[in-house]
Amino acid sequence: MLCTTVTQLIGQTPVMPIAVPNSDATLVLKLEKNNPGGSMKDRMARSMVLAALEDGRLPPGGTIVESSSGNTGIGLALVALELGLRFIAVVDHHAAPDKIRMMRALGAEIRYVEGDYREDEVAVVERQRLAAQLGAQLPEALFMNQSDNPANPEGYAGLVDELLAQLPNGIDGFVGCVGTGGSMTGIARRLKRVNPAVRTIAVEPAGSIVFGKPGHPYYQSGTGTPAGDEVGKVLDYGCIDEGVQVTDTQAFETARFIARRCGLLVGGSTGGTIYKALEFIAAGKLSGTVVTPVADGGEKYLGSVFDDEWMDKRGLLDPTIATQLDIWLTGTTRAA
């Protein structure tokens, strides 16, 4: 197909299988980093904007306002640029600098929240407050509110349709990260309509409160719900079979391992879902075809997750995780 607009490039991302020895499972990565904005959030950004234009909440030429750690903001910047809309991204210090640069490069206006926050503390509550305030005060503006926007999960219908076409033998398990809950809900619901027996595992950072565990700061970006914030209304717990947590170290060391062994740069949250998918497969809790999306690429985290000095300074390096991954993926122990 000859694409004439950038949003036509959203979707139709490839899949890459990874054999897991000594098991009856194959881990399949859905390479959502291949979307034009570099993440799966392009899908929901397009869905939310088109729905708002269609029902009149956002007038032509109007202003989109959204709180974002980066990927949603990049997707919204792409859509806004194409449709002649203004976009204001409300961010905090936790957003990866390269995500901020990408949004600016696409014409987004950046507003930082004020306040004294720890480096590993996500200022979601203040971001949401400021975004809602701007959406209410500015003329012809709309606070998109991805956490409570039903067009968020609806944006992932195409991803599931693609998977079903790419994997004609069926899908037995899905492991995804959960932040607002939009991608997890949209994908899990649709998968279970096709095959109610599919196992759906949602992964949040240790320190997130989505599944009722005590909250504390964490470094994983764009995923989880920090203490003090409310879990998004788009999250449907009923379509999730199990919710689990992954530590920053497990997530980041897995992302680094996948880069060195597979030549594939994945983001930190994807490192977490890969780690948990392999852990569940090794324990016999998942079998058959197990899918996890590469939510975004590691190119946005070269100064953090993939930087030895940054990792070491924060106590996030742990070579035993690479050893464990080696055992799960090769059945042998080698130097990482």
C-alpha positions as CSV (number, residue, x, y, z in Angstrom):
1,M,0.0,0.0,0.0
2,L,1.3,3.5,-0.9
3,C,0.8,5.6,2.2
4,T,0.2,9.3,1.7
5,T,-0.1,10.4,5.4
6,V,2.0,9.5,8.4
7,T,-1.0,8.0,10.4
8,Q,-1.5,5.5,7.6
9,L,1.8,4.0,8.8
10,I,0.3,3.1,12.1
11,G,-0.2,-0.6,12.5
12,Q,0.8,-3.7,10.5
13,T,3.8,-4.1,12.7
14,P,5.8,-7.3,12.3
15,V,6.1,-10.2,14.7
16,M,9.3,-12.0,15.8
17,P,9.2,-15.4,17.4
18,I,11.8,-16.4,20.1
19,A,12.1,-20.2,20.7
20,V,12.2,-21.2,24.4
21,P,14.1,-24.5,24.8
22,N,12.9,-27.2,27.1
23,S,9.4,-25.9,27.0
24,D,6.3,-26.2,24.8
25,A,6.1,-22.5,24.3
26,T,7.2,-19.9,21.8
27,L,7.5,-16.3,22.8
28,V,6.3,-13.9,20.0
29,L,7.2,-10.3,20.1
30,K,4.9,-7.8,18.3
31,L,7.2,-5.0,17.2
32,E,5.1,-2.0,18.1
33,K,8.2,0.1,18.1
34,N,7.9,0.1,14.3
35,N,4.9,2.5,14.5
36,P,5.9,6.0,13.1
37,G,6.0,7.5,16.6
38,G,8.0,4.5,17.9
39,S,5.4,3.0,20.2
40,M,2.1,1.2,20.5
41,K,0.6,4.4,21.8
42,D,0.3,5.8,18.3
43,R,-2.8,3.5,17.9
44,M,-4.7,4.9,20.9
45,A,-3.6,8.5,20.1
46,R,-5.2,8.3,16.7
47,S,-8.3,6.6,18.1
48,M,-8.8,9.2,20.8
49,V,-8.4,12.2,18.5
50,L,-10.7,10.9,15.8
51,A,-13.4,10.0,18.3
52,A,-13.2,13.5,19.8
53,L,-13.5,15.2,16.4
54,E,-16.3,12.9,15.4
55,D,-18.5,13.6,18.5
56,G,-17.7,17.3,18.6
57,R,-15.7,17.5,21.8
58,L,-12.8,18.7,19.8
59,P,-13.5,21.3,17.1
60,P,-11.4,21.4,13.9
61,G,-8.3,23.4,14.5
62,G,-8.7,23.1,18.2
63,T,-6.2,22.3,21.0
64,I,-5.4,18.9,22.5
65,V,-4.0,18.8,26.0
66,E,-2.7,15.7,27.6
67,S,-0.6,14.5,30.5
68,S,2.1,12.1,29.2
69,S,5.4,10.5,30.0
70,G,6.2,10.7,26.3
71,N,4.9,8.0,24.1
72,T,1.2,9.0,24.1
73,G,2.4,12.6,23.6
74,I,4.5,11.6,20.6
75,G,1.5,9.8,19.1
76,L,-0.8,12.8,19.8
77,A,1.8,15.2,18.3
78,L,1.8,13.1,15.1
79,V,-1.9,13.1,14.8
80,A,-2.3,16.8,15.7
81,L,0.3,17.7,13.1
82,E,-1.5,15.8,10.4
83,L,-5.0,17.1,11.3
84,G,-4.0,20.8,11.8
85,L,-4.5,20.8,15.6
86,R,-2.5,22.4,18.4
87,F,-1.0,20.0,21.0
88,I,0.2,20.8,24.5
89,A,2.0,18.0,26.4
90,V,2.1,18.2,30.1
91,V,5.2,16.4,31.4
92,D,7.4,16.0,34.4
93,H,11.1,15.3,35.1
94,H,10.5,11.5,34.8
95,A,9.9,11.6,31.0
96,A,12.9,10.4,29.0
97,P,14.6,13.5,27.5
98,D,14.6,12.0,24.0
99,K,10.8,11.7,24.2
100,I,10.5,15.4,25.0
101,R,12.8,16.2,22.1
102,M,10.7,14.1,19.7
103,M,7.5,15.8,20.8
104,R,9.1,19.2,20.3
105,A,10.4,18.2,16.9
106,L,6.8,17.3,15.9
107,G,5.5,20.7,16.9
108,A,4.2,20.0,20.4
109,E,4.3,22.6,23.1
110,I,5.8,21.3,26.3
111,R,4.6,22.3,29.8
112,Y,6.5,21.0,32.8
113,V,4.7,20.6,36.2
114,E,6.2,22.5,39.1
115,G,7.3,20.9,42.4
116,D,10.1,19.2,44.1
117,Y,10.1,15.5,43.2
118,R,12.5,12.7,43.6
119,E,14.2,11.4,40.5
120,D,12.3,8.1,40.7
121,E,9.0,9.7,41.6
122,V,6.4,10.1,38.9
123,A,4.3,13.3,39.2
124,V,1.2,11.9,37.5
125,V,-1.3,13.6,39.9
126,E,0.1,17.0,39.3
127,R,0.4,16.4,35.6
128,Q,-3.3,15.4,35.4
129,R,-4.3,18.4,37.4
130,L,-2.4,20.9,35.2
131,A,-3.6,19.2,32.0
132,A,-7.3,19.3,33.2
133,Q,-6.8,23.0,34.1
134,L,-5.4,23.9,30.7
135,G,-8.1,22.0,28.9
136,A,-10.8,23.9,30.8
137,Q,-9.2,27.3,30.5
138,L,-8.0,27.5,26.9
139,P,-10.5,28.2,24.1
140,E,-11.5,25.2,21.9
141,A,-9.3,22.9,24.0
142,L,-9.8,19.4,25.2
143,F,-8.0,17.5,27.9
144,M,-7.8,14.0,26.3
145,N,-7.5,12.2,29.6
146,Q,-6.2,8.9,28.3
147,S,-6.8,7.2,31.7
148,D,-10.5,7.5,31.5
149,N,-11.0,7.8,27.7
150,P,-12.9,4.8,26.2
151,A,-11.4,5.5,22.8
152,N,-8.0,4.5,24.4
153,P,-8.7,0.7,24.6
154,E,-10.7,0.8,21.4
155,G,-7.6,1.9,19.6
156,Y,-6.0,-1.5,20.0
157,A,-8.6,-3.5,18.0
158,G,-6.4,-3.4,14.9
159,L,-3.4,-4.8,16.8
160,V,-5.4,-7.9,17.8
161,D,-6.8,-8.3,14.2
162,E,-3.2,-8.2,12.9
163,L,-2.0,-10.8,15.5
164,L,-4.8,-13.2,14.5
165,A,-3.8,-12.9,10.9
166,Q,-0.1,-13.2,11.6
167,L,-0.5,-16.2,14.0
168,P,-3.1,-18.4,12.3
169,N,-2.5,-21.3,14.8
170,G,-3.9,-19.1,17.5
171,I,-2.7,-17.3,20.6
172,D,-2.5,-19.1,24.0
173,G,-1.1,-16.3,26.2
174,F,-0.6,-12.6,26.3
175,V,1.7,-10.7,28.6
176,G,1.5,-6.9,28.5
177,C,2.4,-3.9,30.7
178,V,-0.3,-2.0,32.4
179,G,-0.3,1.8,32.9
180,T,-3.6,3.5,32.2
181,G,-4.9,0.0,31.3
182,G,-5.9,1.0,27.8
183,S,-3.7,-1.4,25.9
184,M,-4.1,-4.3,28.3
185,T,-7.9,-3.9,28.3
186,G,-8.3,-3.4,24.6
187,I,-6.1,-6.3,23.7
188,A,-7.2,-8.8,26.4
189,R,-10.9,-8.2,25.8
190,R,-10.6,-8.8,22.1
191,L,-8.4,-11.9,22.5
192,K,-10.8,-13.4,25.0
193,R,-13.8,-12.8,22.6
194,V,-12.0,-15.0,20.1
195,N,-10.6,-17.5,22.6
196,P,-11.9,-17.4,26.1
197,A,-9.1,-19.8,27.2
198,V,-6.3,-17.4,26.4
199,R,-4.2,-16.5,29.5
200,T,-3.7,-12.8,30.0
201,I,-1.0,-11.5,32.3
202,A,-0.7,-7.8,33.2
203,V,2.7,-6.6,34.4
204,E,3.2,-3.4,36.5
205,P,6.4,-2.0,38.1
206,A,7.1,-2.9,41.7
207,G,5.9,0.2,43.4
208,S,2.8,0.6,41.3
209,I,-0.6,0.3,42.9
210,V,-2.7,-1.2,40.1
211,F,-3.0,-4.6,41.8
212,G,-3.2,-3.4,45.4
213,K,0.4,-3.7,46.4
214,P,2.0,-0.9,48.5
215,G,3.3,2.0,46.4
216,H,6.8,3.3,46.3
217,P,8.9,5.2,43.7
218,Y,10.1,3.4,40.6
219,Y,12.1,4.2,37.5
220,Q,10.1,2.4,34.8
221,S,8.6,5.0,32.5
222,G,5.1,5.1,31.0
223,T,3.8,2.2,32.9
224,G,2.1,1.5,36.3
225,T,0.2,3.8,38.5
226,P,2.2,5.6,41.3
227,A,1.0,6.0,44.8
228,G,-1.4,8.9,45.2
229,D,-2.9,8.5,41.7
230,E,-6.1,6.7,40.8
231,V,-6.2,3.6,38.6
232,G,-7.6,4.6,35.2
233,K,-11.3,4.0,34.5
234,V,-10.4,2.3,31.2
235,L,-8.8,-0.6,33.1
236,D,-11.0,-3.7,33.1
237,Y,-9.8,-6.1,35.7
238,G,-12.2,-8.7,34.5
239,C,-10.2,-9.5,31.3
240,I,-7.0,-10.0,33.2
241,D,-6.2,-13.4,34.6
242,E,-3.3,-12.4,36.7
243,G,-1.5,-9.2,37.7
244,V,2.2,-9.3,38.6
245,Q,5.0,-6.9,39.4
246,V,8.5,-6.6,38.0
247,T,11.4,-4.7,39.5
248,D,13.2,-2.0,37.8
249,T,16.4,-4.1,37.8
250,Q,14.6,-7.1,36.2
251,A,13.0,-4.9,33.6
252,F,16.1,-3.0,32.6
253,E,18.6,-5.9,32.7
254,T,16.2,-7.8,30.5
255,A,16.1,-5.0,28.0
256,R,19.9,-4.9,27.9
257,F,20.1,-8.6,27.5
258,I,17.7,-8.6,24.6
259,A,19.7,-5.9,22.9
260,R,23.0,-7.9,23.2
261,R,21.5,-11.3,22.3
262,C,18.8,-10.5,19.7
263,G,20.0,-7.2,18.3
264,L,16.7,-5.6,19.3
265,L,16.5,-2.4,21.3
266,V,13.4,-2.5,23.5
267,G,12.2,-0.1,26.2
268,G,12.3,-0.8,29.9
269,S,8.7,-1.7,30.3
270,T,9.0,-4.2,27.5
271,G,12.0,-5.7,29.3
272,G,9.7,-6.3,32.2
273,T,7.0,-8.1,30.2
274,I,9.6,-10.3,28.5
275,Y,11.1,-11.2,31.9
276,K,7.7,-12.1,33.3
277,A,6.7,-14.0,30.1
278,L,9.8,-16.1,30.3
279,E,9.4,-16.7,34.1
280,F,5.8,-17.9,33.5
281,I,6.9,-20.2,30.7
282,A,9.7,-21.6,32.8
283,A,7.3,-22.3,35.6
284,G,4.8,-24.1,33.2
285,K,2.2,-21.4,33.8
286,L,2.1,-20.4,30.1
287,S,2.5,-22.6,27.0
288,G,1.8,-22.6,23.3
289,T,2.1,-19.2,21.5
290,V,2.7,-16.4,24.0
291,V,2.6,-12.9,22.7
292,T,4.1,-9.7,24.3
293,P,4.3,-6.4,22.5
294,V,7.5,-4.4,22.2
295,A,5.6,-1.3,23.5
296,D,8.4,1.0,22.5
297,G,12.1,0.9,21.4
298,G,15.2,1.3,23.5
299,E,16.4,4.1,21.3
300,K,14.7,6.5,23.7
301,Y,16.6,5.2,26.7
302,L,20.2,5.1,25.5
303,G,21.1,7.6,28.2
304,S,19.4,5.6,31.0
305,V,18.6,1.9,30.7
306,F,21.4,1.3,28.2
307,D,24.0,3.5,30.0
308,D,26.2,1.5,32.4
309,E,27.1,4.5,34.5
310,W,23.4,5.6,34.9
311,M,22.4,2.1,35.9
312,D,25.3,1.6,38.3
313,K,24.8,4.9,40.0
314,R,21.2,3.9,40.9
315,G,22.0,0.4,42.0
316,L,20.1,-1.2,39.1
317,L,22.8,-3.5,37.7
318,D,22.5,-7.2,38.6
319,P,24.4,-9.7,36.4
320,T,22.5,-12.7,37.9
321,I,19.4,-11.6,35.9
322,A,21.3,-12.1,32.6
323,T,22.4,-15.5,33.9
324,Q,18.8,-16.5,34.6
325,L,17.7,-15.2,31.2
326,D,20.4,-17.2,29.5
327,I,19.2,-20.4,31.2
328,W,15.6,-19.7,30.2
329,L,16.5,-19.0,26.5
330,T,19.4,-21.4,25.8
331,G,19.3,-24.0,28.6
332,T,22.9,-23.2,29.3
333,T,24.9,-20.6,31.3
334,R,27.2,-18.3,29.4
335,A,28.8,-14.9,30.1
336,A,26.3,-12.2,29.4
